[in-house]
Amino acid sequence: MNSSEVNFSLLQSQPNVPSEFFWPEKDLTPSEGDLNLPIIDLSGFLNGDEAETQRAAKAVREACMAHGTFLVINHGVKSGLTEKALDISSLFFGLSKDEKLKAYRIPGNISGYTVGHSQRFSSNLPWNETLTLAFKKGPPQVVEDFLTTKLGERRQEIGQVFQEFCEAMNRLNLELMELLGISMGLKDRTYFRRFFEDGNAIFRCNFYPPCKQPEKTLGVGPHNDPTAITVLLQDDVVGLEVFASGKWQTVRPRPGALVVNVGDTFMALSNGNYKSCFHRAVVNMEKVRRSLVYFSCPREDKLIIPPPELVEGREASRRYPDFTWHQLQRFTQSGYRVDNTTLEKFSSWIASNSSKN
Protein backbone atom coordinates (compact mmCIF):
# COMPACT_ATOMS: atom_id res chain seq x y z
CA MET A 1 0.00 0.00 0.00
CA ASN A 2 1.52 3.35 -1.02
CA SER A 3 0.39 6.92 -0.56
CA SER A 4 -1.26 7.09 -3.97
CA GLU A 5 -3.36 4.03 -3.07
CA VAL A 6 -4.50 5.11 0.41
CA ASN A 7 -7.81 6.97 0.41
CA PHE A 8 -9.15 7.80 3.87
CA SER A 9 -12.57 8.71 2.45
CA LEU A 10 -12.92 5.11 1.30
CA LEU A 11 -11.31 3.66 4.44
CA GLN A 12 -13.77 5.54 6.64
CA SER A 13 -16.70 3.92 4.84
CA GLN A 14 -15.41 0.43 5.68
CA PRO A 15 -16.54 -1.28 8.92
CA ASN A 16 -12.98 -2.15 9.99
CA VAL A 17 -9.55 -0.52 9.87
CA PRO A 18 -7.12 -2.36 7.51
CA SER A 19 -4.55 -4.43 9.42
CA GLU A 20 -1.67 -2.29 8.07
CA PHE A 21 -2.88 0.43 10.44
CA PHE A 22 -2.94 -1.80 13.55
CA TRP A 23 -0.39 -1.07 16.28
CA PRO A 24 0.99 -3.43 18.96
CA GLU A 25 -0.88 -3.48 22.26
CA LYS A 26 2.14 -2.10 24.14
CA ASP A 27 1.88 1.10 22.07
CA LEU A 28 -1.89 1.41 22.62
CA THR A 29 -1.93 1.54 26.43
CA PRO A 30 -4.66 4.09 27.29
CA SER A 31 -3.86 7.50 28.71
CA GLU A 32 -4.17 7.88 32.49
CA GLY A 33 -5.44 11.40 32.99
CA ASP A 34 -4.10 14.82 32.01
CA LEU A 35 -0.48 15.98 32.22
CA ASN A 36 -0.21 19.13 34.31
CA LEU A 37 2.21 21.12 32.15
CA PRO A 38 3.62 24.50 33.18
CA ILE A 39 2.07 27.38 31.24
CA ILE A 40 4.93 29.79 30.65
CA ASP A 41 4.04 33.41 29.89
CA LEU A 42 6.70 34.76 27.52
CA SER A 43 5.59 38.41 27.58
CA GLY A 44 8.03 39.48 30.31
CA PHE A 45 10.95 37.71 28.65
CA LEU A 46 10.13 39.14 25.22
CA ASN A 47 9.85 42.64 26.74
CA GLY A 48 13.18 42.44 28.57
CA ASP A 49 11.85 42.05 32.14
CA GLU A 50 14.71 40.23 33.91
CA ALA A 51 12.68 39.05 36.91
CA GLU A 52 10.00 37.58 34.65
CA THR A 53 12.71 36.08 32.43
CA GLN A 54 14.29 34.27 35.38
CA ARG A 55 10.86 33.03 36.51
CA ALA A 56 10.15 31.66 33.02
CA ALA A 57 13.63 30.12 32.76
CA LYS A 58 13.17 28.28 36.07
CA ALA A 59 9.86 26.78 34.88
CA VAL A 60 11.46 25.77 31.57
CA ARG A 61 14.34 24.08 33.37
CA GLU A 62 12.06 22.09 35.67
CA ALA A 63 9.87 20.92 32.78
CA CYS A 64 12.80 20.00 30.53
CA MET A 65 14.50 17.99 33.24
CA ALA A 66 11.25 16.17 34.09
CA HIS A 67 9.72 15.22 30.73
CA GLY A 68 10.88 17.68 28.06
CA THR A 69 7.67 19.57 27.32
CA PHE A 70 5.89 22.80 28.32
CA LEU A 71 3.29 25.29 27.08
CA VAL A 72 3.93 28.92 26.12
CA ILE A 73 1.44 31.79 25.96
CA ASN A 74 1.89 35.43 24.91
CA HIS A 75 4.53 34.10 22.55
CA GLY A 76 4.34 36.84 19.94
CA VAL A 77 2.66 34.79 17.20
CA LYS A 78 -0.57 36.53 16.25
CA SER A 79 -3.75 34.57 16.95
CA GLY A 80 -5.10 35.59 13.56
CA LEU A 81 -2.13 33.89 11.88
CA THR A 82 -2.46 30.64 13.85
CA GLU A 83 -6.17 30.43 13.05
CA LYS A 84 -5.55 31.21 9.40
CA ALA A 85 -2.81 28.58 9.14
CA LEU A 86 -5.11 25.91 10.62
CA ASP A 87 -7.87 26.95 8.20
CA ILE A 88 -5.45 26.75 5.26
CA SER A 89 -4.38 23.26 6.36
CA SER A 90 -8.06 22.25 6.24
CA LEU A 91 -8.29 23.78 2.78
CA PHE A 92 -5.31 21.73 1.56
CA PHE A 93 -6.46 18.42 3.01
CA GLY A 94 -9.96 19.09 1.67
CA LEU A 95 -8.68 19.23 -1.91
CA SER A 96 -9.37 16.30 -4.22
CA LYS A 97 -7.01 13.36 -3.98
CA ASP A 98 -5.61 14.12 -7.44
CA GLU A 99 -4.88 17.73 -6.53
CA LYS A 100 -3.13 16.79 -3.28
CA LEU A 101 -1.04 14.23 -5.15
CA LYS A 102 0.42 17.05 -7.25
CA ALA A 103 2.48 17.75 -4.12
CA TYR A 104 3.26 14.04 -3.54
CA ARG A 105 6.53 13.56 -1.70
CA ILE A 106 9.18 11.94 -3.84
CA PRO A 107 11.11 9.32 -1.82
CA GLY A 108 14.35 10.82 -0.53
CA ASN A 109 12.90 14.34 -0.35
CA ILE A 110 11.64 16.14 2.75
CA SER A 111 8.88 18.19 1.16
CA GLY A 112 5.59 16.80 -0.02
CA TYR A 113 2.27 15.13 0.74
CA THR A 114 1.98 11.60 2.16
CA VAL A 115 -0.73 9.37 3.56
CA GLY A 116 0.08 7.09 6.47
CA HIS A 117 3.83 7.21 5.71
CA SER A 118 3.04 4.21 3.50
CA GLN A 119 5.89 4.97 1.10
CA ARG A 120 8.35 4.18 3.94
CA PHE A 121 6.62 1.46 5.95
CA SER A 122 4.21 -1.42 5.35
CA SER A 123 2.86 -2.04 8.87
CA ASN A 124 1.97 -0.01 11.98
CA LEU A 125 0.91 2.79 9.64
CA PRO A 126 -0.23 6.03 11.30
CA TRP A 127 -3.83 7.09 10.71
CA ASN A 128 -2.99 10.45 9.19
CA GLU A 129 -2.30 12.56 6.15
CA THR A 130 0.68 14.90 6.23
CA LEU A 131 2.07 17.79 4.25
CA THR A 132 5.76 18.28 5.09
CA LEU A 133 7.77 21.30 3.94
CA ALA A 134 11.47 22.15 4.26
CA PHE A 135 11.99 25.69 5.52
CA LYS A 136 14.96 28.02 5.64
CA LYS A 137 14.83 31.75 6.19
CA GLY A 138 14.87 33.39 2.79
CA PRO A 139 14.96 34.75 0.28
CA PRO A 140 13.98 32.64 -1.60
CA GLN A 141 10.56 31.93 -0.06
CA VAL A 142 11.06 28.17 -0.14
CA VAL A 143 7.70 27.09 1.30
CA GLU A 144 5.64 29.40 -0.90
CA ASP A 145 7.70 28.57 -3.99
CA PHE A 146 7.41 24.78 -3.49
CA LEU A 147 3.64 24.80 -3.03
CA THR A 148 2.91 27.29 -5.81
CA THR A 149 5.09 25.27 -8.20
CA LYS A 150 3.30 22.03 -7.28
CA LEU A 151 -0.29 23.27 -6.90
CA GLY A 152 -0.34 26.19 -9.34
CA GLU A 153 -1.05 29.90 -9.03
CA ARG A 154 -4.71 29.18 -8.23
CA ARG A 155 -3.63 27.78 -4.84
CA GLN A 156 -1.00 30.44 -4.15
CA GLU A 157 -2.64 31.43 -0.84
CA ILE A 158 -1.75 28.04 0.69
CA GLY A 159 1.95 28.68 0.15
CA GLN A 160 1.75 32.32 1.22
CA VAL A 161 0.08 31.55 4.56
CA PHE A 162 2.38 28.64 5.39
CA GLN A 163 5.42 30.77 4.46
CA GLU A 164 4.25 33.52 6.84
CA PHE A 165 3.56 30.98 9.58
CA CYS A 166 7.02 29.41 9.23
CA GLU A 167 8.69 32.81 9.43
CA ALA A 168 6.79 33.56 12.66
CA MET A 169 7.76 30.15 14.05
CA ASN A 170 11.41 30.78 13.14
CA ARG A 171 11.42 34.04 15.11
CA LEU A 172 9.80 32.34 18.10
CA ASN A 173 12.20 29.41 17.88
CA LEU A 174 15.22 31.71 18.24
CA GLU A 175 13.64 33.39 21.27
CA LEU A 176 13.01 29.98 22.82
CA MET A 177 16.61 28.98 22.17
CA GLU A 178 17.78 32.02 24.12
CA LEU A 179 15.40 31.19 26.98
CA LEU A 180 16.74 27.63 27.02
CA GLY A 181 20.28 28.99 27.31
CA ILE A 182 19.20 31.18 30.25
CA SER A 183 17.46 28.21 31.86
CA MET A 184 20.74 26.29 31.82
CA GLY A 185 22.63 29.16 33.40
CA LEU A 186 24.97 29.60 30.44
CA LYS A 187 27.34 32.57 30.74
CA ASP A 188 26.53 33.45 27.14
CA ARG A 189 22.73 33.37 27.23
CA THR A 190 22.59 33.72 23.44
CA TYR A 191 24.69 30.57 22.84
CA PHE A 192 21.82 28.43 21.51
CA ARG A 193 20.19 31.33 19.65
CA ARG A 194 23.42 31.90 17.74
CA PHE A 195 23.88 28.15 17.21
CA PHE A 196 20.53 27.94 15.39
CA GLU A 197 20.52 31.31 13.59
CA ASP A 198 21.77 29.73 10.35
CA GLY A 199 19.73 26.56 10.86
CA ASN A 200 16.89 24.94 8.95
CA ALA A 201 13.46 23.67 9.88
CA ILE A 202 10.84 21.16 8.88
CA PHE A 203 7.22 22.28 8.90
CA ARG A 204 4.48 19.65 8.98
CA CYS A 205 0.71 19.83 8.75
CA ASN A 206 -1.02 16.81 10.27
CA PHE A 207 -4.57 15.79 9.44
CA TYR A 208 -6.12 12.97 11.47
CA PRO A 209 -9.45 11.75 10.02
CA PRO A 210 -12.09 10.10 12.25
CA CYS A 211 -11.45 6.38 12.73
CA LYS A 212 -13.98 3.60 13.38
CA GLN A 213 -11.52 1.62 15.52
CA PRO A 214 -9.41 4.23 17.34
CA GLU A 215 -8.42 1.64 19.95
CA LYS A 216 -6.53 -0.32 17.25
CA THR A 217 -4.45 2.43 15.65
CA LEU A 218 -2.60 5.69 16.30
CA GLY A 219 -2.34 9.02 14.54
CA VAL A 220 1.41 9.00 15.24
CA GLY A 221 3.19 6.20 17.08
CA PRO A 222 5.24 6.65 20.26
CA HIS A 223 8.47 8.49 19.45
CA ASN A 224 10.93 11.24 20.33
CA ASP A 225 11.52 13.89 17.68
CA PRO A 226 15.09 13.58 16.35
CA THR A 227 15.20 17.36 15.75
CA ALA A 228 16.16 20.09 18.27
CA ILE A 229 12.94 21.57 19.62
CA THR A 230 9.41 21.24 18.31
CA VAL A 231 6.75 23.94 18.47
CA LEU A 232 3.26 22.52 18.06
CA LEU A 233 -0.04 24.25 17.40
CA GLN A 234 -3.05 22.04 18.20
CA ASP A 235 -6.63 22.70 17.19
CA ASP A 236 -9.32 22.16 19.88
CA VAL A 237 -9.50 18.35 19.53
CA VAL A 238 -7.69 16.19 22.09
CA GLY A 239 -5.01 13.88 20.70
CA LEU A 240 -1.48 14.65 21.94
CA GLU A 241 -0.19 12.38 24.72
CA VAL A 242 3.14 12.46 26.57
CA PHE A 243 4.77 9.61 28.49
CA ALA A 244 5.67 10.99 31.92
CA SER A 245 5.95 9.43 35.38
CA GLY A 246 5.69 5.96 33.87
CA LYS A 247 2.36 6.46 32.10
CA TRP A 248 0.72 8.09 29.09
CA GLN A 249 -0.94 11.40 29.90
CA THR A 250 -3.04 13.75 27.77
CA VAL A 251 -1.90 17.27 26.83
CA ARG A 252 -5.19 19.10 26.41
CA PRO A 253 -5.38 21.94 23.88
CA ARG A 254 -5.39 25.40 25.45
CA PRO A 255 -6.56 28.43 23.44
CA GLY A 256 -3.64 30.68 22.53
CA ALA A 257 -0.99 28.25 23.78
CA LEU A 258 1.74 26.47 21.86
CA VAL A 259 3.34 23.20 22.96
CA VAL A 260 7.16 23.10 23.05
CA ASN A 261 8.89 19.70 23.05
CA VAL A 262 12.60 18.97 23.47
CA GLY A 263 13.95 16.66 20.75
CA ASP A 264 16.93 14.32 20.57
CA THR A 265 19.29 16.88 19.00
CA PHE A 266 18.74 19.35 21.82
CA MET A 267 19.04 16.59 24.42
CA ALA A 268 22.51 15.92 22.98
CA LEU A 269 23.31 19.66 22.97
CA SER A 270 22.35 19.79 26.66
CA ASN A 271 24.63 16.79 27.32
CA GLY A 272 21.58 14.82 28.44
CA ASN A 273 20.48 17.34 31.09
CA TYR A 274 17.21 18.03 29.29
CA LYS A 275 14.95 15.13 28.34
CA SER A 276 13.73 14.49 24.83
CA CYS A 277 9.92 14.31 25.00
CA PHE A 278 8.41 10.85 24.39
CA HIS A 279 4.97 11.37 22.85
CA ARG A 280 2.29 10.06 20.48
CA ALA A 281 -0.99 11.13 18.87
CA VAL A 282 -4.26 9.23 19.28
CA VAL A 283 -7.33 9.40 17.04
CA ASN A 284 -11.07 9.34 17.72
CA MET A 285 -14.29 8.13 16.09
CA GLU A 286 -16.04 11.42 15.46
CA LYS A 287 -13.79 14.40 14.88
CA VAL A 288 -11.05 15.46 12.50
CA ARG A 289 -7.97 16.66 14.37
CA ARG A 290 -5.37 19.07 12.94
CA SER A 291 -1.97 20.15 14.14
CA LEU A 292 0.83 22.29 12.73
CA VAL A 293 4.36 21.38 13.77
CA TYR A 294 7.63 23.32 13.42
CA PHE A 295 10.76 21.21 13.93
CA SER A 296 13.94 23.26 14.33
CA CYS A 297 17.22 21.82 13.03
CA PRO A 298 20.79 23.12 13.09
CA ARG A 299 22.70 23.72 9.88
CA GLU A 300 23.33 20.30 8.36
CA ASP A 301 27.12 20.31 8.70
CA LYS A 302 27.33 21.90 12.18
CA LEU A 303 28.75 19.64 14.89
CA ILE A 304 26.36 18.94 17.76
CA ILE A 305 28.61 19.64 20.77
CA PRO A 306 27.36 20.84 24.19
CA PRO A 307 28.58 24.20 25.50
CA PRO A 308 31.93 23.65 27.29
CA GLU A 309 30.51 24.62 30.69
CA LEU A 310 28.03 21.70 30.53
CA VAL A 311 30.93 19.27 30.21
CA GLU A 312 34.03 20.70 31.87
CA GLY A 313 34.70 19.43 35.37
CA ARG A 314 31.78 17.00 35.24
CA GLU A 315 32.35 13.39 36.19
CA ALA A 316 29.92 12.17 33.55
CA SER A 317 31.66 14.23 30.84
CA ARG A 318 30.23 13.74 27.33
CA ARG A 319 27.06 11.66 27.07
CA TYR A 320 26.96 11.53 23.26
CA PRO A 321 29.54 11.55 20.46
CA ASP A 322 30.08 14.45 18.07
CA PHE A 323 27.66 14.30 15.15
CA THR A 324 25.99 16.51 12.58
CA TRP A 325 22.27 16.94 11.92
CA HIS A 326 22.89 15.55 8.44
CA GLN A 327 24.15 12.27 9.95
CA LEU A 328 21.21 11.94 12.33
CA GLN A 329 18.68 12.79 9.65
CA ARG A 330 20.22 10.25 7.28
CA PHE A 331 20.05 7.61 10.05
CA THR A 332 16.35 8.27 10.73
CA GLN A 333 15.43 8.31 7.03
CA SER A 334 17.20 5.07 6.10
CA GLY A 335 14.40 2.72 7.19
CA TYR A 336 14.91 3.20 10.93
CA ARG A 337 11.69 4.12 12.68
CA VAL A 338 12.18 6.79 15.35
CA ASP A 339 11.25 5.83 18.91
CA ASN A 340 12.48 6.64 22.41
CA THR A 341 15.85 4.93 21.86
CA THR A 342 16.83 6.70 18.62
CA LEU A 343 19.66 8.78 20.09
CA GLU A 344 21.21 5.81 21.91
CA LYS A 345 21.07 3.61 18.80
CA PHE A 346 22.39 6.44 16.63
CA SER A 347 25.28 7.02 19.06
CA SER A 348 26.19 3.31 18.83
CA TRP A 349 25.98 3.52 15.03
CA ILE A 350 28.32 6.54 15.03
CA ALA A 351 30.77 4.74 17.33
CA SER A 352 30.79 1.58 15.21
CA ASN A 353 31.32 3.55 12.00
CA SER A 354 34.15 5.55 13.63
CA SER A 355 35.91 2.35 14.69
CA LYS A 356 35.87 1.12 11.07
CA ASN A 357 37.61 4.26 9.79
JOTA-V354366 format. One record per pair of residues at least 24 apart in sequence whose C-alpha atoms are under 8 Angstrom apart, sorted by the first residue. I is the first residue (numbers start at 1). GAP is how many residues later the second one is. If there is no record, write none. Layout:
i:gap
I:GAP
I:GAP
This chain:
i:gap
1:117
1:118
1:121
2:113
2:116
2:117
3:111
3:112
3:113
3:114
3:115
3:116
4:97
4:111
6:109
6:110
7:90
8:201
12:198
12:199
12:200
15:197
16:196
16:197
17:194
17:195
17:196
17:199
19:104
20:102
20:103
20:104
20:105
21:102
21:103
21:104
21:105
21:106
21:195
21:196
21:197
22:101
22:102
22:103
22:194
22:195
22:196
23:101
23:102
23:193
23:194
23:195
24:100
27:194
27:195
28:187
28:188
28:189
28:190
29:219
30:218
31:210
31:216
31:217
31:218
31:219
32:215
32:216
32:217
32:218
33:216
33:217
34:215
34:216
34:217
34:218
35:207
35:209
35:214
35:215
35:216
36:215
37:26
37:32
37:33
37:34
37:214
38:25
38:32
38:33
39:31
39:32
39:33
39:34
40:30
40:31
40:32
40:33
41:31
41:32
41:33
41:34
42:30
42:31
42:32
42:33
43:30
43:31
43:32
43:33
46:29
46:129
53:126
54:128
54:129
57:122
57:123
57:125
57:126
58:125
60:120
60:123
61:119
61:122
61:123
61:213
64:198
64:210
64:211
64:212
65:208
65:209
65:210
66:178
66:208
66:209
67:176
67:177
67:208
67:209
67:210
67:211
68:193
68:194
68:195
68:206
68:207
68:208
68:209
69:190
69:191
69:192
69:193
69:208
70:189
70:190
70:191
71:186
71:187
71:188
71:189
72:185
72:186
72:187
72:188
73:183
73:184
73:185
74:182
74:183
75:97
76:96
77:91
77:92
77:95
79:177
81:84
82:83
82:151
84:77
85:76
85:77
85:80
86:149
86:204
86:205
86:206
88:70
88:73
89:69
89:116
89:201
90:200
92:66
93:36
93:114
99:52
100:51
102:48
102:49
103:44
103:47
103:48
110:24
110:92
120:215
121:214
124:93
126:91
126:92
126:93
126:94
126:95
127:81
127:82
127:84
127:90
127:91
127:92
127:93
127:156
128:78
128:79
128:80
128:81
128:91
128:92
129:77
129:78
129:79
130:74
130:75
130:76
130:77
131:73
131:74
131:75
132:70
132:71
132:72
132:73
133:69
133:70
133:71
134:66
134:67
134:68
134:69
135:31
135:65
135:66
135:67
135:68
136:63
136:64
136:65
137:30
137:33
137:63
166:37
166:128
169:62
169:125
173:58
173:123
186:123
191:116
195:103
196:101
196:102
196:103
198:100
198:101
199:97
199:98
199:99
199:100
199:101
200:96
200:97
200:98
200:99
200:100
201:93
201:94
201:95
201:96
202:92
202:93
202:94
202:95
203:89
203:90
203:91
203:92
204:88
204:89
204:90
205:85
205:86
205:87
205:88
206:84
206:85
206:86
206:87
207:81
207:82
207:83
207:84
208:75
208:80
208:81
208:82
209:74
209:78
209:79
209:80
210:73
210:74
210:75
210:76
210:77
210:78
211:72
211:73
211:74
211:75
212:72
212:73
213:72
214:68
214:69
214:70
214:71
217:65
217:66
218:62
218:63
218:64
218:65
219:61
219:62
219:63
219:64
220:60
220:61
220:62
221:58
221:59
221:60
222:56
222:57
222:58
222:59
222:117
222:118
223:55
223:56
223:57
223:115
223:116
223:117
224:39
224:40
224:52
224:53
224:54
224:55
224:114
224:115
224:116
224:118
225:37
225:38
225:39
225:51
225:52
225:113
226:37
226:38
226:39
226:102
226:103
226:106
226:112
226:116
226:117
227:36
227:37
227:38
227:39
227:68
227:69
227:70
228:34
228:35
228:36
228:37
228:38
228:39
228:67
228:68
228:69
228:70
229:31
229:32
229:33
229:34
229:36
229:37
229:66
229:67
229:68
230:29
230:30
230:31
230:32
230:33
230:63
230:64
230:65
230:66
231:27
231:28
231:29
231:30
231:62
231:63
231:64
232:26
232:27
232:28
232:59
232:60
232:61
232:62
233:24
233:25
233:26
233:58
233:59
233:60
234:24
234:56
234:57
234:58
235:54
235:55
235:56
236:53
237:50
237:51
237:52
237:53
238:51
239:42
239:43
239:44
239:50
240:39
240:40
240:41
240:42
241:38
241:39
241:40
241:41
242:35
242:36
242:37
242:38
243:34
243:35
243:36
264:78
264:79
265:39
265:60
268:36
268:37
268:38
268:51
268:52
269:35
269:36
269:37
269:38
270:36
270:37
270:40
271:35
271:39
271:40
271:47
271:48
271:49
272:47
278:61
278:62
297:28
298:27
299:26
300:24
300:25
300:26
301:24
301:25
320:27
321:26
321:29
321:30
323:27
